[in-house]
Structures are given as C-alpha cells and as structure tokens.
Amino acid sequence: MSDVDRFASIPNNVDLHSDKRLQRALESWQPGYLEWWREMGPAMAQDKDAYLRTAISVDTDGWAHFDYVKMPEYRWGIFLADPTPDRKIHFGDHVGKPVFNEVPGEYRNILRRMIVTQADTEPASVEQQRKLAFTAPSLLDMRNLFQVNVEEGRHLWAMVYLLHAHFGKDGREEADELLRRRSGDPDKPRILGAFNQPCNDWVSFFAFTMFTDRDGKYQLASLAESGFDPLARTCRFMLTEEAHHLSVGETGIMRIVRRTGELMKQHPGVDVRTLGAVDLPTLQRVINFWYSYSLDLFGGEISSNAADFFASSLKGRYQEERRAEHTALDQMKIVPVVDGGRLTNKEVPLRNALNEVLRDDYVEDCERALRRWNHELEKIGVEARLTLPSRRFHRHQGEYSRHAFDSQGELITAEQFEANRAKWLPSEADMEFLRSIMVPVHQVGKIANWLSAPVRGVNGQAFDFEFVRLG
C-alpha cells in the first residue's frame, strides 16, 4: 500500500518530494490552477462551508474523509492506485510484455494526445456548471454539485501530473493550455463538442452527469487497462471517485420522473408544466440532446485512431481482462453505414471498430438506467415511457454526422430534421421554461417542487442535514 503525504502542498502518493524538479514544476502550475478555479469554479458559494469528501488514501475502504471545507481550500492531490506486482500488458501488439513505466518513444505523440483530451474534459465540465449553485433545488443537490466539481478538478490534477512527469517541456505547455481554453469560447473552445454546450439548468445537469459523465466512466475504464502503467493506475483511482458523479445524474433523473409521475397521477389530463414541474416530453428532449452529444465522445464508428490505440496497447476495451481474446485480430464487426443514400451493413476489421465496441457497452448501461426510470413510472401508474434515441440521431462525429436521421434512426433529409427539431430536441421555449422553474431552495431539509427528495443523503446523513452552510 502506497502512503499518502496528506500534508504536502500537493497531497500525493507518488513520492513527489523525492523529485524536486517535478515538485517545483507542479507547484509553479498550482497558482494558475487556483486562479482558474476562482474565475471559473462554482459561483456563489466559494467561501461557504460545504460537506465534502476528500481523498486521503487509495485503499478500497476508508479512502475518503468527509468534513466541511471551503472549496478554494480543498486539498486537491495526485493519487495513483497501487501498482500490481509484475503486471503484464494484456492486449494489443504487446501482449505478455511488462507494462510501460516510461513513455515509449514511438507512442509519445498519441499517448500525449489521449491524456490531453481526457484532461480537457475535467475543467470543461466545471466551467459548464459554474452558475448552477444559484438555482440549486436543495442543499444536498448543491453539495453534490460541489462534490462533482472539486473531483473534476482533482481529475485534472491527475492528468496534469502525467503530463509533467512524463512529457517534459511539451507536457508542461499542454498543462498550461488546459487552463487557457474555456467551455463554449468561440476562439479557444474545449476540445470535444459536448463540453462546449451550455448546462444552465438542473435538468440539463442531471442529464449531463447521467450521460456525459457516464462516457467518462467508459473512457477511464478503457484507459485503466492501458499498458502505460502510470495512466492505468491513475484512471483506476479516478473511477473510484467517478461513481458518485454517475449516481448524481441517474438518481437525479429518477427524482424528476418520480415527482412528475406523481403529479400526473394526482392531476390526470393536466399539463404538469402548469404545476411547475417538468413534463415528460421536455425531459425526453433533454435526454435526447445530452445522450446524442455523449455518443459523439466515443469517436467515429470506423477509426484508424482506435485501431492504433489498441495496437500500441495504450487503450483497451471495457473490462478487457474479462474477454476471451486480446489481440482483436482476424475479427470483424458489422457497422451500419450510409452508402448510396441508404443504410447498409458494412463489415469492418474489429480494431477499426473499437470505438463502436465501447459505445455498445455504454448504450447497454444507459438502457439499464432507462428501464429503472420507466419502472418507476409503471409503479406510479403512468402509461408514458421514456426512450433513448437511436445512436444515429443528432450526431456530430463519426459516420452519421454527415447525414440526418430521425430519433428512431431512419435516414431523412436535412429539411425533415429541421422541421421536426422542436419535437426531438429542446427548443428555446423549453429552455426558457426550465430556467423559469429553477427557483433556488436553500433552506435545510427543503426541496424544489419539480423533483422529489432523495431517498438518502451522503455518508449516512439524513436529507435534512446542513450540507452547505450558507450563513
């Protein structure tokens, strides 16, 4: 078990004090990070005490400490899961060889690109969500927002450590750029499209943490298989923290579904919007928006980059170790593509279709959550059901981005898509309505009208615990 130096200026379990050059480099990056946090971190309550968990260990039990913390004083740190003794590479062209502890020269550029792309998502989501505290529907929800935000900040630290420790001057420059890009900035946007979309209401926040953070789970899990051991160990611990983010999203939508379903049952035939609640068609459109943008994050359905990442043993499949075969050679996958104006199945070498393999796992996970939400509607006695749109719908990356599809995945014209856009995706009127019901509820034990209270709080605390001290 590696020891965590909890009292260093940068808490860590990588023996940072023994590498003075690296320590100085990271300490010189730290003021820029704190300046970015003050400018782009959560607004309104930066000076308030929030009941947050802080990583103090990488053990599976007792790894987090809960207490009141002012967010600028949060102890961001660098934590890698403990190494596996004699770990061997278990996929790609290097199967059976010892893992890489240093960056292989021939893979330097693609590995740096993978790390930078993952790193860029972490501050982006903080920027997207920075004003949500003003309209938090409860103190617990505010606390959960802050928890997600500070851990995204720590995940940025995790990737910046890898850049500084393993990529020299190039890595330091990339780390600086991560603090210069801004979500939605027309001149210096974040790298991936989903992280430049506005997330200004809590329905969108729950959809983001459900769908977009869930993409993060699968990206981190595939990187946790990496033959570059520092990256694998970093992502393994990040997944420990990421689980809470996904729960916030999945249970958040469940709480909207429960409240809306109850109102529909109590007031049959009444538009629940008039009752200050989120109607299911609007919720469906928000789901369609964030789910489709999140599907883009996996990359193209047919990708030479995916093949290269796997061949170089840098990025595996989800739960690669559980698979029967680890080279992905001499295998094919059927991928629907548009050819001659119609959908047709194309046989693609499996390595080139690995983005789609990872997307398959993601879709299955999202469908599981969808079944839970619909089961809740069924229990309440409401006939309406939520759905996931086709993975071809509203795509901006990959094979389907050059064509228009309806929500069922049928090929249509661009004109037909635009004519139906307001049926499938949130309109400005929808967003204006959602903003109108985002009335803050910041009293202990109280909650907004448009969602139900959670079944439980965090760390064994009841819902009426003072999760944020607003004073």
N, C-alpha and C positions, 0 to 999 in steps of 0.2 A: 504494500500500500504506500503510495507516494504521499509525503507530508505537504500540507498546505501552509504556506507562510501567510498567515492571515493579517499580519501587522505591517507588512511592507507597503510602500507607497502604491505598488501594484500587487495586490494579493495574487499568489500564484502557487502552482505545484510543479513548476518546471525548473526549479533551482535557479531562478533568474539572477540572484545576487552573485552567482559564480561566473556570469558572463557580463562583465561590466560594460562592454561596448554595446551589447544588445539592451541591457538595462537602461543605459543613457539614451539610446535611440527611442525606446518606448516612453521613457519619462519626458523626452522632448516632444513626443506626439501627444502626450496626455493633456497639456493645456489647450491645444487646438480642439481636442475631443470635448473638453469641458465647455469651451466657448460655443462649439456646435450645439451641445446639449442645452445650454442656457438659451440659445437663439431658437432652436428647432425642437427641443424636447417638449414634454407636456406643458401646456399653458395653464394658468390659473393657480395651480396648487404646488408649484415647485418648492415653496417654502413651508408647506404643511407636512405634518407627520402622517405617513401612510404605513399601514401594517403590511410589510413586505417580507418576502423570504429572500435570503441571501445565501449563496452557495458558500459552504465552509469546508466541504470535503467532496471527494469523488466516490465515496463509498455508496453502495446502493441504498443503505439505510442511514438516516440521520445526516444526509448531505446538506440539508438546508436549515437555516436558523430564521425564525420568524420574530420580528420586532418592529417597532415604529422607527421609521427612517425618513429623513428629508431627502428627496430624490437626488439633488446635487451632491449629497454626501454618501450616496450609495457606493458600496465597495465593489466596483467593477473589477474583475480579475481574470486571470488566464488559468483555465483548468483543462487538463487532458485526462481522459480515462487512463487508468493504469495499463501499462503495456502487457500484452500477452506473451509469456516466455516462449522463445523460439518460434514466434509466429511466422508462417509462410504465406506467400501470395497464393490465393486460391481461385483465381480466374484470369482469363486473358492469355496473352502470349508468354507470361512469366510464371505460369502455374508451377508451384513446388519450390520456387526460389525464395530465399529470405526476403522479407519486406524491405522496402527502401526506407532508410532513415535520413538520407540526404537526397536532394532533388537530382534525379538522373539528367545529365546534360541534354540528352536528346528529347526529353519531355518537359524541359523547363518552361517553354512558352505556353504549351497547352495547360500545364498544371497551374501556372500563374493565372491564366485566363479563367480557369474553373474557380479558383479561390476568390479572385476579384469579383466575379459575377455573383457568387454566393454572398460575399461580404457586402456588396452594394445593396442587397435586398434588406439588410438589417436596419441601417439608418433610414432607408426609404420609408419603411412602414411606420417608424416613429414620426417622421415628417407628415405622413398622410393623416395621422391620428392626433396631431398635437392639440387641436382645439376641442376634442370631444369631452373633456372633463367639464366644460361649461354646461353641457346638457346631460350629464350622467343621470340615468334613471334611478340610481340608488348609490349609497356609499360603497356597497360591496362591488357594484359594477365599476365605479370609479377606481377602487383599489385594484380590481382585476386589470383594468386598462393600464394602470401604472405598473403593475407587475409585468405585463406583456412588454411594455415599453423599456423598462430597465433591463429586462433579459435580452431584448433585441440589441440593446446597447452592449451587453456583455458578449453577445454572439459576434458583434462587430469586433470587439477586442480579441476574440478568439482567432478570427481570420487575420486581423492586423498582426498579431503575434507571428503567425505563419509567414506572412509577407516579410516582416522584419527579420525573422530568424533564418529564413532560407532563400531569400531572393535579393539580398544586398541592396544596392542603390535603386534598382528597378522596383523592388518591393517597397522601399520607403516612399518613393514617388507615388506608387499606386495607393499606399495608405493615406497619403496627403490628399489625393484626388477623391477618396471616399468621403472626405469632409467638405469637399467643394461642390459636388453635384447636389441637386435638390429635386425632390419629387415634383413633377409637373412643370419644372422650369423649361421654357421653350429653348433656351440657349444651352443649358447644362443639365439635361434631364437625367434621371436614373436609367440604368442600362436596360431594364426589362419593362415592357409596356404596362403590366398590371400595377407596377409600383409608381406609375405616374398618374393613376386615376384618382380622382377625389374620393375621400372617405369621410364625409362630413356629418353623417348621422349614425345612430347606433344600430339601426337595421343593417346598414352597409358594414359597420364594424363587425357585427356578428357574422355576416356572410364572408367578410374578408378573413377573419380568424378561422372560420369553418373551412373555407375552400382554398384561399391563398396560402395561409399558414400550413394547411394540410399538404399542399405541394411541397412546402419546405420540409415536412416530415419525410417525404419520399426522396427528395434530393439529398437530404442529410443522411438518410439510411443508405442510399447508394454510395455516397462518399465515405460512409463509415466502413464500407467493405474495401476501401482503397488499399492498394499495395504500398502507397506512400504513408507510412505508419503514423507520422505526426498528424496528418489530416484525418486519418481514420479515428485516432484516439480523440481528437478534438471534436469530431462530429458525434461520436458515441456519447460524450457527455452533454453536448448541446441537445441531443434527443431527449435526455432526462428532463431538461427544462421545457422543451417544446411541447410536451404532452399537455401541460396546463393551458397553453395557448389554444390548442385544438379543442379542449374541453370548454373553454370560454365560448368559442364560436358555436359548437354543436349544441350545448345546453342553452345558449342564448337564443338560437332559433327555436329550440324546443319550447322555451318560455313564451316566445311570441305566439307560436302555434297554440299553446295551451290557453293563453288568455283570449286570443281571437276565437278559438273554438268554443270556449265558454260563453262568450258574448253572442256568438252566432246561435248557440243553443238557447240562450235566455231571451234573445230578441229575434225570432225567426222572421226572415224576409227583410230585415233592416240592414242597411249598409253600415258595417261597423265603423267605417270612417266617421260617420256622424256621431259615434260614441267615443271618438278619439283613439281608436285602435287601428292596427294595421290589417287591412283586408287581405285575404289570401292571394288574389290576383296581383296586388302590388308586391307582396312578399315573393311571389313566383318570379316576377320580373327582376327583382333584385338578385334572387338566386341565379337566374339566367345570366345576368351581367357578370357577376363575380366568378361563377363556375366557368364560363366560357373564357374569360381572361386568364383564369388559373390554368386551364388546359393548355393555353399557349406556352406557359412557363416550362413545359417539358420539352419544347423544341419541335423540330419538324418530324413528321411521321417517318420519313426516309432521310437519314442523316449520316453523312460520312464522319462528322464530328463524333457522334455517338459511337460509331464503329472504332474510331481512333482512341477514344477514351477507354473503351473496354479492352481493345487490343493491347494498349500500353499498361493495362492492369491498374489504372488510376481511378476508375469509376465502375462499380459493379452493378448488378441488378438488385432490386429489393430482396433482402434475405437470400443473397447469393449462396451462402453456405448451405442452405437447405435444398438447393437444387441438385439434380442428379448429374448434370453435365455442366462444365465450367469454361468451355472454350467458345461456345456459340458458333462453331464452325460446321459447315456442311448441313446447316439447318436453314429453313425458310419460314417466313411469316407472311400471311395474307394481309394486305393493306388495301382498303378501298381507296381508289383514286378517281379523279375525273379525267376521262380520255374521250376525245371526240364529242364533247358535250353531254356525256352521260357517266354515271358512276359505274365503275368496273373494278373487279378484284385484281390486284397485282401481287405476284409472288416476289418477295424481297428477301435477300440474304438477312438472316436473323441479326447479325451485328449491325446492319444498317437500320434495323427496325427497333433498336433497343429503347429509344425514346417512347415508342408506342407500347412496348412491353411494360415499362414503368408506368405509363399512363393507364394501362389496363388495371394495374394494382390500385392506382389512385381512384379510378372510377368505381371499382368494386367497393372500396372503403366509403366513398360518398354515397353509394347506393344503400349501404348498411345504415348510415345515418338517416337517409331519406325514409327508409322503412320504419325507423323509430318515430319520426315525426308523424308519418301517416297513421301509425298505430295509435298515437295519441289522439288524432282526430277521430279515429274509429271508436276509441274508448268513450270519447265525449258524445258520440252520436252524430257527428258531422259527416256528410257524404263526400264533400270535396276532398281532393287529394293534391298534394304537391308532386312535381315531377322534376327530373333532371333533363335538360335539353340534350339533343344529340351532340356528340363530341365534334361534329362538323359545323355546328351552329355558331355564328358570330366569331369566327376565328380570324386572328391577325398574324399568325405564324403557321408555317407548315403547308401541307398540300391543299388545305381547304381555304386558305386565306385569299386565294385568287378568284374565289367563286362565292356565290350566295346560296345559302341553304335556309330552309325554314327550321323551326325548333324541333321537328321530327327528323331532320337530316336529309330531307328531299331537296334536290337541286332546283333552284328557282332563279329568276332573273334579279338583277340588282334593283330594278324598279319594283318588283314584287316585294323584295325585302324591305325597301324603304316605305312602301305602302302599309306594311304590317309592323313596322318597327315599334310603334307605341303599344302594340298588343304583346310584344315579346320582351321588350327592354324598357327600363324606367324612362319615362318622359320627364321633361322639366316640371310638369304639373305634379307628377308623382313625387319628385324630389322636394318640391315646394311643400307638398302635403306632409311628407315625412319630417321636414325641418319644423313644420308648424306644431307637431305633437311632441317634439323633443324638448319638453319643459323639464328643467332640472328638478330633481328631488334629492335634496342633500340633508334631509333630516334622518337621524338614526332610526333604523327599523322601518322606514317608509319606502315606497316604490312607486314609480310612474304607472299610469293607468293602462298603458299599451302592452305590458308584459307581466307575467306572473313572477312572484318571488321565487328564488331558487330553493331547492329542497334543503340545501345546507350551505353554510358559509365556507370558509377555508380554515385549515389547521384546527378543526374541531370547534371553531367558534360559531355561535348562532348568527342568524341573519341580522339580529338587532344589535350586534357588536359594532362599536365605533371604528369602522375600518379605515376611515380617514378623519383626522382631527382638523376640521376647517376653522375652528375657533371663532 
